[in-house]
Amino acid sequence: MADDRRMTTDRFFGGVAKRLENLQSMLAFVTKTNPDDSALRNWLISNTAAESDSTISTYVGFQRSIGLLTIQDAQYHPTARGAAFAETGDPELVFEALLDNVAGFETILETLDAQPTTATELQTALREAYPEYQLPEEVVGRHLEWLRALDAIEEDQPSDHYELTAFGTQLLRETIDQTPTLDDFEIGSTYDRVDLHDTYGGARYRGIAPSAEHPYLFLFTGDSGTEHGYKDEFRGDTFIYTGEGRTGDMEMMGGNKAIRDHQEDGRELHLFVSPPSAIEPRPRSNSSV
């Protein structure tokens, strides 16, 4: 399977020490206000060291490219992963966003897992892993900055060697060595919903279940939905799925918004049909998921 991730990264305001703090603050601001371009620029200038419009565009654009931020109708919105980071500040969410969209991070961590390594040696490891790329020196430098900001690696300055932190080892073991994938799922096969949520996350009793940890959005349908006013069906090659909300016009919030925006948010959409004898999901409601 071809690796179509980008190779380069861009920085964010605050250097290594305050990068995640500033990123979390920006995403919290976006979550609360859904700013337009001007309002977001003004916030960044007021709350970070941002000065150049071109730098702001580059840094904000990178957050969009890794799926933490999106723009719709000229307003910025956090993705599900971006909103989760704004709320929790969990650095693993940022690492997963980087890993899903930028190549090379796993190579660096796996190389450092073997032994402490210099930046030059890491550059060589990247070039060997990705011979199709030019990979100038600043590529590995930007990767190392993000990993240091995440506290996944640390630098021993006297020896110029980098090594994994305890958190970096955790990321390697939990996120890279055992990255969940849906590639092996087969249409028509039967899967246990409990196992599905144990592996990938997502609300266990809703018809629309986005995963906060992985770029998947699960839809569940079955015969019992008709008891609550939902009628889901195939029409030719198109599946018609009733969204959340049992009275009045449905609103683009919660699961409805997640379905509408799943491509822009970088999520895969997967539909599961419950057999008649199975326990069905609870009725969909207007509560956010």
Short mmCIF file of the C-alpha atoms (twelve columns), coordinates in Angstrom:
data_MODEL
# 
_entry.id   MODEL 
# 
loop_
_atom_site.group_PDB 
_atom_site.id 
_atom_site.type_symbol 
_atom_site.label_atom_id 
_atom_site.label_alt_id 
_atom_site.label_comp_id 
_atom_site.label_asym_id 
_atom_site.label_seq_id 
_atom_site.Cartn_x 
_atom_site.Cartn_y 
_atom_site.Cartn_z 
_atom_site.pdbx_PDB_model_num 
ATOM 1   C CA . MET A 1   0.000   0.000   0.000  1 
ATOM 2   C CA . ALA A 2   1.506   3.335   -1.070 1 
ATOM 3   C CA . ASP A 3   2.395   5.795   1.669  1 
ATOM 4   C CA . ASP A 4   0.788   9.031   0.532  1 
ATOM 5   C CA . ARG A 5   1.571   10.996  3.691  1 
ATOM 6   C CA . ARG A 6   3.527   14.211  3.359  1 
ATOM 7   C CA . MET A 7   7.116   14.229  4.566  1 
ATOM 8   C CA . THR A 8   7.598   17.819  5.708  1 
ATOM 9   C CA . THR A 9   6.307   19.491  8.841  1 
ATOM 10  C CA . ASP A 10  5.870   23.112  9.856  1 
ATOM 11  C CA . ARG A 11  6.429   24.626  13.261 1 
ATOM 12  C CA . PHE A 12  3.907   26.266  15.544 1 
ATOM 13  C CA . PHE A 13  4.284   29.337  17.722 1 
ATOM 14  C CA . GLY A 14  6.052   29.032  21.064 1 
ATOM 15  C CA . GLY A 15  9.151   27.095  20.131 1 
ATOM 16  C CA . VAL A 16  9.615   23.660  21.624 1 
ATOM 17  C CA . ALA A 17  8.771   24.710  25.184 1 
ATOM 18  C CA . LYS A 18  5.365   26.329  24.598 1 
ATOM 19  C CA . ARG A 19  4.285   24.847  21.274 1 
ATOM 20  C CA . LEU A 20  1.646   22.474  22.630 1 
ATOM 21  C CA . GLU A 21  0.393   25.045  25.121 1 
ATOM 22  C CA . ASN A 22  -0.147  27.599  22.355 1 
ATOM 23  C CA . LEU A 23  -1.685  25.009  20.058 1 
ATOM 24  C CA . GLN A 24  -4.133  23.904  22.743 1 
ATOM 25  C CA . SER A 25  -5.064  27.532  23.484 1 
ATOM 26  C CA . MET A 26  -5.667  28.250  19.801 1 
ATOM 27  C CA . LEU A 27  -7.837  25.181  19.357 1 
ATOM 28  C CA . ALA A 28  -9.808  26.102  22.491 1 
ATOM 29  C CA . PHE A 29  -10.377 29.582  21.029 1 
ATOM 30  C CA . VAL A 30  -11.485 28.065  17.735 1 
ATOM 31  C CA . THR A 31  -13.808 25.628  19.531 1 
ATOM 32  C CA . LYS A 32  -15.459 28.460  21.425 1 
ATOM 33  C CA . THR A 33  -15.730 31.114  18.707 1 
ATOM 34  C CA . ASN A 34  -15.413 29.503  15.233 1 
ATOM 35  C CA . PRO A 35  -13.418 32.540  14.066 1 
ATOM 36  C CA . ASP A 36  -12.921 33.743  10.529 1 
ATOM 37  C CA . ASP A 37  -9.423  34.231  9.135  1 
ATOM 38  C CA . SER A 38  -9.072  37.783  10.446 1 
ATOM 39  C CA . ALA A 39  -10.227 36.920  13.958 1 
ATOM 40  C CA . LEU A 40  -7.887  33.946  14.173 1 
ATOM 41  C CA . ARG A 41  -4.950  36.019  12.966 1 
ATOM 42  C CA . ASN A 42  -5.717  38.724  15.526 1 
ATOM 43  C CA . TRP A 43  -5.889  36.136  18.295 1 
ATOM 44  C CA . LEU A 44  -2.554  34.617  17.292 1 
ATOM 45  C CA . ILE A 45  -0.872  38.011  17.146 1 
ATOM 46  C CA . SER A 46  -2.276  38.918  20.581 1 
ATOM 47  C CA . ASN A 47  -1.538  35.615  22.295 1 
ATOM 48  C CA . THR A 48  1.629   34.294  20.674 1 
ATOM 49  C CA . ALA A 49  4.791   35.630  19.079 1 
ATOM 50  C CA . ALA A 50  3.087   35.615  15.667 1 
ATOM 51  C CA . GLU A 51  3.867   38.621  13.493 1 
ATOM 52  C CA . SER A 52  4.126   37.659  9.823  1 
ATOM 53  C CA . ASP A 53  0.936   36.949  7.890  1 
ATOM 54  C CA . SER A 54  2.795   34.409  5.774  1 
ATOM 55  C CA . THR A 55  4.043   32.538  8.852  1 
ATOM 56  C CA . ILE A 56  0.550   32.506  10.345 1 
ATOM 57  C CA . SER A 57  -0.853  31.117  7.091  1 
ATOM 58  C CA . THR A 58  1.829   28.417  6.974  1 
ATOM 59  C CA . TYR A 59  1.457   27.335  10.596 1 
ATOM 60  C CA . VAL A 60  -2.356  27.346  10.553 1 
ATOM 61  C CA . GLY A 61  -2.322  25.560  7.188  1 
ATOM 62  C CA . PHE A 62  -0.187  22.799  8.669  1 
ATOM 63  C CA . GLN A 63  -2.703  22.242  11.455 1 
ATOM 64  C CA . ARG A 64  -5.364  21.836  8.783  1 
ATOM 65  C CA . SER A 65  -3.168  19.407  6.848  1 
ATOM 66  C CA . ILE A 66  -2.745  17.099  9.859  1 
ATOM 67  C CA . GLY A 67  -6.436  17.156  10.676 1 
ATOM 68  C CA . LEU A 68  -6.634  19.222  13.865 1 
ATOM 69  C CA . LEU A 69  -8.316  22.205  12.253 1 
ATOM 70  C CA . THR A 70  -10.731 22.716  9.386  1 
ATOM 71  C CA . ILE A 71  -12.413 25.646  7.669  1 
ATOM 72  C CA . GLN A 72  -15.953 25.779  6.399  1 
ATOM 73  C CA . ASP A 73  -18.009 28.745  5.181  1 
ATOM 74  C CA . ALA A 74  -15.008 31.000  5.920  1 
ATOM 75  C CA . GLN A 75  -14.972 29.953  9.595  1 
ATOM 76  C CA . TYR A 76  -12.455 27.764  11.405 1 
ATOM 77  C CA . HIS A 77  -13.608 24.695  13.328 1 
ATOM 78  C CA . PRO A 78  -11.686 22.063  15.285 1 
ATOM 79  C CA . THR A 79  -11.887 18.505  14.059 1 
ATOM 80  C CA . ALA A 80  -12.983 15.849  16.560 1 
ATOM 81  C CA . ARG A 81  -9.332  15.201  17.378 1 
ATOM 82  C CA . GLY A 82  -8.591  18.936  17.589 1 
ATOM 83  C CA . ALA A 83  -11.517 19.495  19.967 1 
ATOM 84  C CA . ALA A 84  -10.367 16.576  22.116 1 
ATOM 85  C CA . PHE A 85  -6.873  18.076  22.377 1 
ATOM 86  C CA . ALA A 86  -8.313  21.513  23.176 1 
ATOM 87  C CA . GLU A 87  -10.223 19.951  26.057 1 
ATOM 88  C CA . THR A 88  -7.643  17.518  27.411 1 
ATOM 89  C CA . GLY A 89  -4.225  18.714  26.271 1 
ATOM 90  C CA . ASP A 90  -3.302  15.054  25.710 1 
ATOM 91  C CA . PRO A 91  -0.091  15.117  23.612 1 
ATOM 92  C CA . GLU A 92  -0.833  11.660  22.231 1 
ATOM 93  C CA . LEU A 93  -3.656  13.214  20.170 1 
ATOM 94  C CA . VAL A 94  -1.169  15.546  18.462 1 
ATOM 95  C CA . PHE A 95  1.264   12.696  17.913 1 
ATOM 96  C CA . GLU A 96  -1.462  10.604  16.288 1 
ATOM 97  C CA . ALA A 97  -2.350  13.532  14.012 1 
ATOM 98  C CA . LEU A 98  1.288   13.849  12.990 1 
ATOM 99  C CA . LEU A 99  1.737   10.102  12.548 1 
ATOM 100 C CA . ASP A 100 -1.395  9.757   10.405 1 
ATOM 101 C CA . ASN A 101 -0.421  12.566  8.049  1 
ATOM 102 C CA . VAL A 102 3.387   12.928  8.066  1 
ATOM 103 C CA . ALA A 103 5.875   10.179  7.268  1 
ATOM 104 C CA . GLY A 104 9.086   9.627   9.200  1 
ATOM 105 C CA . PHE A 105 8.092   9.858   12.860 1 
ATOM 106 C CA . GLU A 106 7.897   6.105   13.274 1 
ATOM 107 C CA . THR A 107 11.359  5.732   11.671 1 
ATOM 108 C CA . ILE A 108 12.867  8.165   14.165 1 
ATOM 109 C CA . LEU A 109 11.300  6.513   17.216 1 
ATOM 110 C CA . GLU A 110 12.173  3.015   16.041 1 
ATOM 111 C CA . THR A 111 15.785  4.083   15.412 1 
ATOM 112 C CA . LEU A 112 16.034  5.661   18.858 1 
ATOM 113 C CA . ASP A 113 14.515  2.559   20.413 1 
ATOM 114 C CA . ALA A 114 17.634  0.662   19.403 1 
ATOM 115 C CA . GLN A 115 20.089  3.182   20.841 1 
ATOM 116 C CA . PRO A 116 20.692  6.926   21.363 1 
ATOM 117 C CA . THR A 117 21.369  8.469   17.963 1 
ATOM 118 C CA . THR A 118 22.617  11.763  16.528 1 
ATOM 119 C CA . ALA A 119 20.581  13.966  14.201 1 
ATOM 120 C CA . THR A 120 22.944  13.085  11.363 1 
ATOM 121 C CA . GLU A 121 22.406  9.369   11.931 1 
ATOM 122 C CA . LEU A 122 18.644  9.902   12.089 1 
ATOM 123 C CA . GLN A 123 18.844  11.774  8.804  1 
ATOM 124 C CA . THR A 124 20.560  8.766   7.277  1 
ATOM 125 C CA . ALA A 125 17.880  6.444   8.658  1 
ATOM 126 C CA . LEU A 126 15.149  8.618   7.109  1 
ATOM 127 C CA . ARG A 127 16.871  8.663   3.731  1 
ATOM 128 C CA . GLU A 128 17.195  4.882   3.794  1 
ATOM 129 C CA . ALA A 129 13.540  4.470   4.747  1 
ATOM 130 C CA . TYR A 130 12.284  6.977   2.156  1 
ATOM 131 C CA . PRO A 131 14.747  6.897   -0.783 1 
ATOM 132 C CA . GLU A 132 12.188  8.585   -3.059 1 
ATOM 133 C CA . TYR A 133 12.512  11.867  -1.123 1 
ATOM 134 C CA . GLN A 134 15.335  14.417  -1.229 1 
ATOM 135 C CA . LEU A 135 15.109  14.931  2.552  1 
ATOM 136 C CA . PRO A 136 17.249  17.998  3.283  1 
ATOM 137 C CA . GLU A 137 18.556  18.351  6.824  1 
ATOM 138 C CA . GLU A 138 15.742  20.654  7.988  1 
ATOM 139 C CA . VAL A 139 13.235  17.817  7.509  1 
ATOM 140 C CA . VAL A 140 14.627  15.723  10.335 1 
ATOM 141 C CA . GLY A 141 15.158  18.897  12.373 1 
ATOM 142 C CA . ARG A 142 11.457  19.807  12.219 1 
ATOM 143 C CA . HIS A 143 10.468  16.238  13.084 1 
ATOM 144 C CA . LEU A 144 12.795  16.304  16.090 1 
ATOM 145 C CA . GLU A 145 11.325  19.631  17.243 1 
ATOM 146 C CA . TRP A 146 7.823   18.182  17.304 1 
ATOM 147 C CA . LEU A 147 8.962   15.068  19.159 1 
ATOM 148 C CA . ARG A 148 10.768  17.235  21.722 1 
ATOM 149 C CA . ALA A 149 7.677   19.435  22.106 1 
ATOM 150 C CA . LEU A 150 5.675   16.264  22.765 1 
ATOM 151 C CA . ASP A 151 8.290   15.169  25.339 1 
ATOM 152 C CA . ALA A 152 8.752   11.975  23.333 1 
ATOM 153 C CA . ILE A 153 12.516  12.445  22.952 1 
ATOM 154 C CA . GLU A 154 15.229  14.394  24.695 1 
ATOM 155 C CA . GLU A 155 18.620  15.629  23.581 1 
ATOM 156 C CA . ASP A 156 21.846  15.006  25.448 1 
ATOM 157 C CA . GLN A 157 23.594  18.180  24.335 1 
ATOM 158 C CA . PRO A 158 27.153  17.249  25.366 1 
ATOM 159 C CA . SER A 159 27.015  14.133  23.169 1 
ATOM 160 C CA . ASP A 160 24.567  15.503  20.545 1 
ATOM 161 C CA . HIS A 161 22.565  12.298  20.848 1 
ATOM 162 C CA . TYR A 162 18.787  11.974  21.049 1 
ATOM 163 C CA . GLU A 163 17.064  9.307   23.074 1 
ATOM 164 C CA . LEU A 164 13.516  8.213   23.847 1 
ATOM 165 C CA . THR A 165 11.740  9.394   26.969 1 
ATOM 166 C CA . ALA A 166 9.349   7.119   28.833 1 
ATOM 167 C CA . PHE A 167 6.492   8.781   26.946 1 
ATOM 168 C CA . GLY A 168 8.277   8.252   23.640 1 
ATOM 169 C CA . THR A 169 8.610   4.553   24.416 1 
ATOM 170 C CA . GLN A 170 4.909   4.444   25.267 1 
ATOM 171 C CA . LEU A 171 4.021   6.087   21.944 1 
ATOM 172 C CA . LEU A 172 6.178   3.600   20.087 1 
ATOM 173 C CA . ARG A 173 4.648   0.579   21.803 1 
ATOM 174 C CA . GLU A 174 1.002   1.682   21.841 1 
ATOM 175 C CA . THR A 175 0.636   3.834   18.743 1 
ATOM 176 C CA . ILE A 176 3.177   2.626   16.189 1 
ATOM 177 C CA . ASP A 177 3.814   -1.014  17.005 1 
ATOM 178 C CA . GLN A 178 0.095   -1.691  17.379 1 
ATOM 179 C CA . THR A 179 -1.647  0.868   15.194 1 
ATOM 180 C CA . PRO A 180 -5.245  -0.377  14.717 1 
ATOM 181 C CA . THR A 181 -6.380  -0.753  11.132 1 
ATOM 182 C CA . LEU A 182 -9.653  -1.586  9.441  1 
ATOM 183 C CA . ASP A 183 -7.930  -2.860  6.300  1 
ATOM 184 C CA . ASP A 184 -8.727  -6.482  7.183  1 
ATOM 185 C CA . PHE A 185 -12.468 -5.941  7.623  1 
ATOM 186 C CA . GLU A 186 -14.542 -7.702  4.984  1 
ATOM 187 C CA . ILE A 187 -17.962 -6.682  3.693  1 
ATOM 188 C CA . GLY A 188 -20.532 -9.254  4.782  1 
ATOM 189 C CA . SER A 189 -18.532 -10.541 7.739  1 
ATOM 190 C CA . THR A 190 -19.821 -10.358 11.325 1 
ATOM 191 C CA . TYR A 191 -18.034 -8.357  14.039 1 
ATOM 192 C CA . ASP A 192 -18.718 -7.953  17.747 1 
ATOM 193 C CA . ARG A 193 -19.587 -4.363  18.569 1 
ATOM 194 C CA . VAL A 194 -18.047 -4.587  22.039 1 
ATOM 195 C CA . ASP A 195 -14.722 -5.677  20.524 1 
ATOM 196 C CA . LEU A 196 -15.008 -2.931  17.906 1 
ATOM 197 C CA . HIS A 197 -15.305 -0.187  20.520 1 
ATOM 198 C CA . ASP A 198 -12.664 -1.751  22.768 1 
ATOM 199 C CA . THR A 199 -10.222 -1.517  19.861 1 
ATOM 200 C CA . TYR A 200 -11.193 1.741   18.170 1 
ATOM 201 C CA . GLY A 201 -13.254 3.730   20.687 1 
ATOM 202 C CA . GLY A 202 -16.498 5.532   19.895 1 
ATOM 203 C CA . ALA A 203 -19.819 5.712   21.762 1 
ATOM 204 C CA . ARG A 204 -21.108 2.201   22.442 1 
ATOM 205 C CA . TYR A 205 -24.854 2.884   22.395 1 
ATOM 206 C CA . ARG A 206 -25.360 5.366   19.580 1 
ATOM 207 C CA . GLY A 207 -26.126 4.857   15.943 1 
ATOM 208 C CA . ILE A 208 -23.426 7.378   14.993 1 
ATOM 209 C CA . ALA A 209 -20.123 6.748   16.778 1 
ATOM 210 C CA . PRO A 210 -17.019 8.802   15.895 1 
ATOM 211 C CA . SER A 211 -13.742 7.593   17.338 1 
ATOM 212 C CA . ALA A 212 -11.811 10.284  19.194 1 
ATOM 213 C CA . GLU A 213 -8.589  8.252   19.040 1 
ATOM 214 C CA . HIS A 214 -8.618  7.110   15.400 1 
ATOM 215 C CA . PRO A 215 -9.829  8.595   12.093 1 
ATOM 216 C CA . TYR A 216 -12.949 6.411   11.875 1 
ATOM 217 C CA . LEU A 217 -16.666 7.146   12.008 1 
ATOM 218 C CA . PHE A 218 -18.936 4.155   12.626 1 
ATOM 219 C CA . LEU A 219 -22.614 4.023   11.628 1 
ATOM 220 C CA . PHE A 220 -24.892 1.336   13.037 1 
ATOM 221 C CA . THR A 221 -28.277 0.431   11.620 1 
ATOM 222 C CA . GLY A 222 -30.851 -2.292  12.189 1 
ATOM 223 C CA . ASP A 223 -34.540 -3.151  12.118 1 
ATOM 224 C CA . SER A 224 -35.298 -1.758  15.580 1 
ATOM 225 C CA . GLY A 225 -34.592 1.762   14.381 1 
ATOM 226 C CA . THR A 226 -38.022 1.860   12.732 1 
ATOM 227 C CA . GLU A 227 -39.581 1.777   16.196 1 
ATOM 228 C CA . HIS A 228 -38.059 5.185   16.860 1 
ATOM 229 C CA . GLY A 229 -38.823 6.792   13.520 1 
ATOM 230 C CA . TYR A 230 -35.626 5.906   11.677 1 
ATOM 231 C CA . LYS A 231 -35.680 4.294   8.267  1 
ATOM 232 C CA . ASP A 232 -32.292 3.403   6.800  1 
ATOM 233 C CA . GLU A 233 -32.082 1.645   3.451  1 
ATOM 234 C CA . PHE A 234 -30.129 1.074   0.268  1 
ATOM 235 C CA . ARG A 235 -31.407 2.822   -2.833 1 
ATOM 236 C CA . GLY A 236 -29.363 1.342   -5.612 1 
ATOM 237 C CA . ASP A 237 -25.709 1.828   -4.673 1 
ATOM 238 C CA . THR A 238 -26.554 4.618   -2.207 1 
ATOM 239 C CA . PHE A 239 -27.323 4.006   1.469  1 
ATOM 240 C CA . ILE A 240 -29.877 6.414   2.936  1 
ATOM 241 C CA . TYR A 241 -29.131 6.930   6.630  1 
ATOM 242 C CA . THR A 242 -31.394 8.836   9.014  1 
ATOM 243 C CA . GLY A 243 -29.433 11.223  11.202 1 
ATOM 244 C CA . GLU A 244 -29.886 12.194  14.841 1 
ATOM 245 C CA . GLY A 245 -33.015 13.961  16.073 1 
ATOM 246 C CA . ARG A 246 -36.503 12.537  16.460 1 
ATOM 247 C CA . THR A 247 -38.577 15.751  16.325 1 
ATOM 248 C CA . GLY A 248 -38.480 18.761  14.019 1 
ATOM 249 C CA . ASP A 249 -35.802 19.512  11.474 1 
ATOM 250 C CA . MET A 250 -32.483 17.816  12.074 1 
ATOM 251 C CA . GLU A 251 -29.590 20.075  12.940 1 
ATOM 252 C CA . MET A 252 -25.984 19.830  11.768 1 
ATOM 253 C CA . MET A 253 -24.526 19.062  15.167 1 
ATOM 254 C CA . GLY A 254 -23.126 16.024  16.940 1 
ATOM 255 C CA . GLY A 255 -23.259 12.894  14.823 1 
ATOM 256 C CA . ASN A 256 -24.992 14.616  11.893 1 
ATOM 257 C CA . LYS A 257 -22.141 17.092  11.584 1 
ATOM 258 C CA . ALA A 258 -19.597 14.268  11.957 1 
ATOM 259 C CA . ILE A 259 -21.140 12.443  8.986  1 
ATOM 260 C CA . ARG A 260 -21.339 15.564  6.840  1 
ATOM 261 C CA . ASP A 261 -17.740 16.584  7.547  1 
ATOM 262 C CA . HIS A 262 -16.092 13.164  7.686  1 
ATOM 263 C CA . GLN A 263 -14.092 13.574  4.467  1 
ATOM 264 C CA . GLU A 264 -12.893 17.056  5.354  1 
ATOM 265 C CA . ASP A 265 -11.995 15.810  8.836  1 
ATOM 266 C CA . GLY A 266 -9.992  12.934  7.342  1 
ATOM 267 C CA . ARG A 267 -12.263 10.182  8.704  1 
ATOM 268 C CA . GLU A 268 -13.209 6.870   7.124  1 
ATOM 269 C CA . LEU A 269 -16.947 6.099   7.229  1 
ATOM 270 C CA . HIS A 270 -17.897 2.482   8.056  1 
ATOM 271 C CA . LEU A 271 -21.453 1.098   8.153  1 
ATOM 272 C CA . PHE A 272 -22.415 -1.901  10.299 1 
ATOM 273 C CA . VAL A 273 -25.818 -3.602  10.007 1 
ATOM 274 C CA . SER A 274 -27.082 -5.371  13.136 1 
ATOM 275 C CA . PRO A 275 -28.709 -8.764  12.531 1 
ATOM 276 C CA . PRO A 276 -32.365 -9.013  13.608 1 
ATOM 277 C CA . SER A 277 -31.501 -11.032 16.705 1 
ATOM 278 C CA . ALA A 278 -28.857 -8.606  17.957 1 
ATOM 279 C CA . ILE A 279 -29.340 -5.983  20.619 1 
ATOM 280 C CA . GLU A 280 -29.736 -2.735  18.705 1 
ATOM 281 C CA . PRO A 281 -28.153 0.625   19.485 1 
ATOM 282 C CA . ARG A 282 -30.196 2.915   21.668 1 
ATOM 283 C CA . PRO A 283 -32.300 5.565   19.871 1 
ATOM 284 C CA . ARG A 284 -30.341 8.388   18.300 1 
ATOM 285 C CA . SER A 285 -30.790 11.715  20.023 1 
ATOM 286 C CA . ASN A 286 -29.625 15.274  19.548 1 
ATOM 287 C CA . SER A 287 -26.895 14.873  22.166 1 
ATOM 288 C CA . SER A 288 -23.399 15.508  20.855 1 
ATOM 289 C CA . VAL A 289 -21.096 12.525  20.616 1 
# 
